Amino acid sequence: MPLKTKSILAPKEQNDGLRISIMSRHTLSDGTTPDPRITEDLFNRTMKELAPPPKLIGAYYKNGMTWSEFSARFDEHLARPITQMWLEHLIRMARAGDVTIMCIEDTPEHCHRRLVAEACSKIDPTLEIIIK
């Protein structure tokens, strides 16, 4: 079964399978106000452990950190042993059935969901990855 990625705001598709939000919070860019577009019916569960740490998100969205620096620091976060455990758990879930990991970004180019999927692929190169 593949591990898929997409925006949490993209329409649901039958083959999404288990829809997992990997966002630390479902808020507007101020980090406080709930985003009214994100409702509980858009995802089956959350896996906040695979979200960027709040300080890293703030540095990127509010303090002008470049994507290159963000992705390098997020890769360091993904390399932590506890985060590796969560990546391995995600891989096992994808092996058992369709799984789609989601965050707010419209496209995957500057999105941590792509980095999470790529990290899973490094752990298990045989895992099929579909990035949207």
Backbone bond lengths (Angstrom), bond angles and torsions (degrees), N, CA, C in turn:
res aa  C-N    CA-C-N  psi(-1)  N-CA   C-N-CA  omega(-1)  CA-C   N-CA-C  phi
1 M - - - 1.445 - - 1.534 108.10 -
2 P 1.312 116.96 146.38 1.466 118.40 -179.06 1.531 112.90 -87.12
3 L 1.326 113.74 158.65 1.451 122.40 167.19 1.517 105.48 -100.89
4 K 1.327 116.38 120.44 1.455 121.28 -177.10 1.522 109.93 -111.22
5 T 1.332 115.12 157.54 1.457 120.93 174.21 1.516 108.52 -129.01
6 K 1.341 115.46 149.78 1.458 120.15 174.01 1.519 108.96 -169.34
7 S 1.316 115.38 169.25 1.459 120.83 176.24 1.524 109.03 -71.44
8 I 1.312 116.39 141.54 1.460 120.90 177.70 1.526 111.19 -64.17
9 L 1.334 116.90 -19.44 1.466 121.60 179.74 1.525 113.01 -90.76
10 A 1.336 117.03 -7.36 1.466 120.41 177.59 1.524 108.72 -69.93
11 P 1.328 116.29 149.41 1.471 119.10 179.91 1.528 112.20 -57.37
12 K 1.311 115.04 145.03 1.461 120.41 175.04 1.513 109.19 -65.83
13 E 1.325 115.37 145.13 1.454 121.60 175.51 1.522 107.53 -128.22
14 Q 1.291 116.26 148.83 1.456 120.78 -176.50 1.524 111.81 -58.24
15 N 1.336 116.91 -35.81 1.465 119.33 -176.87 1.527 113.32 -86.94
16 D 1.333 118.37 10.24 1.470 120.61 175.20 1.524 110.89 -63.64
17 G 1.308 116.55 -31.80 1.459 119.51 -176.22 1.515 110.52 66.92
18 L 1.317 116.04 -139.32 1.453 121.92 178.36 1.525 108.58 -71.55
19 R 1.324 116.41 120.97 1.471 121.72 -178.15 1.531 108.46 -100.04
20 I 1.340 114.87 117.52 1.463 120.60 -174.94 1.528 109.82 -117.03
21 S 1.318 115.85 121.68 1.465 121.07 172.93 1.520 107.51 -79.40
22 I 1.337 115.92 127.11 1.459 119.88 175.63 1.533 109.19 -112.68
23 M 1.329 114.39 37.10 1.460 121.73 176.72 1.528 108.44 -98.69
24 S 1.320 116.44 145.36 1.466 119.11 179.21 1.520 111.38 -72.23
25 R 1.319 116.44 -29.84 1.466 121.12 176.84 1.519 108.60 -157.65
26 H 1.318 115.82 152.84 1.465 121.47 -179.21 1.524 109.15 -101.40
27 T 1.349 114.45 70.75 1.461 119.95 -176.64 1.521 110.73 -124.47
28 L 1.321 114.13 168.78 1.459 119.82 171.44 1.529 108.57 -69.94
29 S 1.317 117.28 176.59 1.463 120.54 -174.52 1.527 114.06 -63.16
30 D 1.332 117.73 -12.38 1.466 118.83 176.08 1.525 111.66 -76.23
31 G 1.330 117.28 -9.09 1.459 121.76 177.45 1.512 114.76 78.23
32 T 1.325 117.09 0.58 1.462 120.95 -176.07 1.525 112.41 -122.25
33 T 1.318 116.65 -48.04 1.457 122.19 -174.62 1.528 110.50 -74.39
34 P 1.328 118.55 123.53 1.473 120.19 177.31 1.535 110.95 -56.12
35 D 1.307 115.80 135.43 1.468 121.23 177.45 1.523 107.55 -79.27
36 P 1.338 117.96 112.74 1.465 120.06 -175.60 1.529 113.81 -65.51
37 R 1.325 117.08 -15.72 1.471 120.23 179.43 1.519 111.93 -76.73
38 I 1.332 116.88 -21.13 1.461 120.93 -176.38 1.519 108.71 -100.92
39 T 1.309 114.44 107.53 1.459 121.14 -179.49 1.526 109.19 -114.50
40 E 1.313 115.90 159.93 1.465 120.26 -175.32 1.525 113.94 -62.03
41 D 1.314 117.64 -19.58 1.462 119.20 179.10 1.532 112.53 -77.69
42 L 1.331 118.06 -5.34 1.462 121.19 -179.51 1.533 113.02 -84.15
43 F 1.322 117.66 -15.15 1.456 120.57 -178.10 1.520 109.57 -145.32
44 N 1.335 115.15 156.67 1.469 121.36 179.66 1.520 112.80 -91.44
45 R 1.328 115.29 -31.98 1.462 119.28 179.92 1.519 109.47 -158.87
46 T 1.308 114.97 168.79 1.464 120.29 175.84 1.521 109.03 -115.09
47 M 1.306 114.21 154.21 1.454 121.69 175.21 1.536 105.91 -138.49
48 K 1.336 114.62 72.54 1.462 121.38 -176.08 1.527 112.13 -61.54
49 E 1.298 116.82 -21.30 1.458 121.01 179.98 1.530 112.20 -62.55
50 L 1.336 117.16 -20.19 1.467 121.33 179.28 1.527 112.28 -101.23
51 A 1.319 116.61 9.88 1.463 121.80 174.97 1.520 109.33 -86.91
52 P 1.323 117.52 155.02 1.468 118.52 174.39 1.528 110.14 -64.48
53 P 1.324 117.46 145.81 1.458 120.07 175.42 1.539 110.21 -58.56
54 P 1.330 118.18 146.16 1.469 121.40 -176.70 1.533 114.59 -52.54
55 K 1.335 117.80 -40.16 1.470 119.51 -179.96 1.525 111.52 -65.42
56 L 1.316 116.24 -34.19 1.460 120.08 178.66 1.528 110.37 -70.54
57 I 1.313 117.19 -41.54 1.471 120.46 176.94 1.532 109.80 -61.06
58 G 1.338 115.87 -45.35 1.462 119.98 179.44 1.513 112.78 -61.09
59 A 1.320 116.54 -41.90 1.463 120.24 179.36 1.528 111.13 -62.99
60 Y 1.314 116.72 -35.28 1.469 120.56 -179.15 1.529 111.62 -77.55
61 Y 1.318 117.02 -50.63 1.464 120.01 -174.49 1.529 113.99 -80.23
62 K 1.325 117.36 -32.24 1.464 119.05 -173.19 1.520 114.09 -109.90
63 N 1.319 117.65 -23.63 1.462 119.65 -173.76 1.520 113.71 -113.38
64 G 1.323 117.39 9.61 1.459 120.54 172.75 1.519 116.74 76.60
65 M 1.324 118.53 20.85 1.461 120.02 175.67 1.525 109.03 -60.03
66 T 1.322 117.02 139.93 1.468 119.97 179.02 1.524 110.01 -73.88
67 W 1.340 115.57 158.87 1.464 119.74 177.29 1.524 110.62 -61.78
68 S 1.322 116.15 -38.59 1.458 120.19 -179.41 1.527 110.74 -60.40
69 E 1.336 117.35 -44.83 1.460 120.27 178.89 1.533 110.83 -68.97
70 F 1.334 116.49 -41.43 1.464 120.08 178.18 1.527 110.21 -57.96
71 S 1.325 116.50 -50.43 1.468 119.10 -175.70 1.530 111.25 -64.54
72 A 1.330 118.01 -35.95 1.463 120.54 177.69 1.534 110.35 -65.30
73 R 1.321 117.14 -43.52 1.467 120.49 180.00 1.523 111.41 -70.71
74 F 1.332 116.81 -34.49 1.461 118.96 177.43 1.529 110.41 -69.30
75 D 1.328 116.68 -37.25 1.471 119.76 175.51 1.530 110.65 -60.23
76 E 1.342 117.68 -37.34 1.465 121.32 175.95 1.529 109.88 -62.77
77 H 1.338 115.90 -41.16 1.469 120.69 177.62 1.536 110.03 -61.75
78 L 1.331 116.46 -43.58 1.461 120.70 -179.19 1.532 112.17 -66.71
79 A 1.314 117.34 -23.40 1.463 121.28 -178.61 1.530 112.50 -81.79
80 R 1.320 118.03 -10.02 1.469 120.88 178.86 1.535 109.34 -63.26
81 P 1.316 117.99 142.88 1.470 120.21 -178.04 1.537 113.93 -55.05
82 I 1.314 118.26 -42.13 1.473 119.64 -179.34 1.527 110.85 -65.76
83 T 1.324 116.71 -37.87 1.471 119.65 178.94 1.524 110.17 -71.29
84 Q 1.317 117.14 -35.49 1.462 120.54 175.99 1.525 110.66 -60.28
85 M 1.329 116.71 -37.07 1.466 120.22 176.05 1.531 110.77 -59.77
86 W 1.340 116.38 -43.60 1.465 120.32 179.77 1.529 111.22 -67.47
87 L 1.326 117.50 -36.87 1.467 120.15 176.46 1.527 110.22 -63.73
88 E 1.311 116.98 -42.77 1.459 120.67 178.50 1.528 111.19 -64.41
89 H 1.317 116.56 -37.12 1.474 120.62 175.43 1.528 110.12 -62.95
90 L 1.324 116.53 -43.66 1.465 120.97 178.21 1.530 110.87 -61.81
91 I 1.308 117.02 -41.64 1.469 121.09 177.94 1.532 110.44 -61.17
92 R 1.322 117.34 -44.52 1.472 120.27 178.43 1.534 110.36 -61.13
93 M 1.320 116.86 -40.74 1.466 120.20 178.49 1.528 110.52 -62.55
94 A 1.339 116.51 -42.41 1.475 120.49 179.99 1.524 111.05 -67.78
95 R 1.304 117.65 -31.23 1.466 121.04 176.67 1.534 111.16 -68.64
96 A 1.338 116.10 -27.50 1.466 120.90 -177.53 1.528 113.18 -86.68
97 G 1.315 118.26 -21.55 1.459 121.31 -177.98 1.518 110.84 178.68
98 D 1.311 116.15 170.18 1.461 120.33 -178.98 1.529 110.92 -59.82
99 V 1.332 115.56 132.46 1.461 122.51 178.59 1.522 107.82 -134.90
100 T 1.322 115.75 135.49 1.464 121.64 174.95 1.517 107.93 -124.23
101 I 1.344 116.04 122.27 1.455 120.06 175.25 1.521 108.26 -96.54
102 M 1.334 115.08 141.87 1.461 118.92 -171.07 1.522 112.07 -137.78
103 C 1.338 114.04 149.91 1.461 122.10 169.35 1.526 107.12 -145.19
104 I 1.299 117.69 -173.28 1.468 122.07 -169.75 1.526 114.60 -80.55
105 E 1.309 118.67 -23.62 1.470 120.83 -174.93 1.527 111.10 -60.64
106 D 1.345 114.91 140.54 1.468 120.16 -179.78 1.523 112.27 -68.21
107 T 1.328 115.77 -41.19 1.463 120.54 -176.51 1.531 109.51 -123.45
108 P 1.321 117.39 159.48 1.461 120.04 -174.36 1.537 115.50 -82.98
109 E 1.320 118.22 -8.52 1.465 119.24 -173.51 1.531 112.64 -56.99
110 H 1.303 117.04 -48.20 1.472 121.97 -179.66 1.522 108.76 -116.31
111 C 1.313 115.33 61.06 1.454 120.56 -173.44 1.525 110.18 -140.21
112 H 1.329 115.95 135.66 1.459 118.79 -178.97 1.518 113.28 -70.05
113 R 1.351 118.62 -20.30 1.476 119.12 179.10 1.528 110.10 -63.10
114 R 1.333 116.72 -35.35 1.463 120.34 176.96 1.525 109.96 -65.92
115 L 1.332 116.47 -41.29 1.462 119.97 179.80 1.526 111.10 -64.99
116 V 1.330 117.16 -37.47 1.463 121.12 176.53 1.533 109.66 -63.81
117 A 1.322 117.05 -46.49 1.465 120.55 179.86 1.529 110.86 -61.85
118 E 1.332 116.36 -41.41 1.463 119.69 178.78 1.528 111.27 -65.33
119 A 1.331 116.92 -37.27 1.466 120.14 176.87 1.527 110.41 -63.86
120 C 1.329 116.60 -39.80 1.475 120.21 176.91 1.520 110.66 -62.49
121 S 1.327 116.35 -39.42 1.459 120.92 179.57 1.527 111.77 -65.60
122 K 1.330 116.78 -33.04 1.470 120.01 177.14 1.528 110.53 -69.06
123 I 1.329 116.67 -37.14 1.468 120.75 178.53 1.518 110.22 -70.15
124 D 1.353 115.75 -42.84 1.469 121.10 -178.35 1.522 108.92 -132.14
125 P 1.335 117.29 88.84 1.465 120.67 -177.25 1.531 114.65 -60.97
126 T 1.332 117.56 -16.07 1.478 119.48 179.48 1.532 111.95 -85.29
127 L 1.325 117.52 -9.05 1.468 121.17 -179.21 1.529 109.29 -70.44
128 E 1.328 115.70 127.51 1.460 119.68 177.03 1.532 108.51 -76.48
129 I 1.330 115.34 130.51 1.461 122.06 -179.11 1.527 108.45 -119.96
130 I 1.324 116.24 130.79 1.469 121.57 174.99 1.529 107.35 -121.92
131 I 1.319 116.29 110.88 1.467 120.86 -176.11 1.520 109.54 -103.45
132 K 1.337 113.61 122.71 1.476 119.99 176.60 1.504 108.12 -122.92
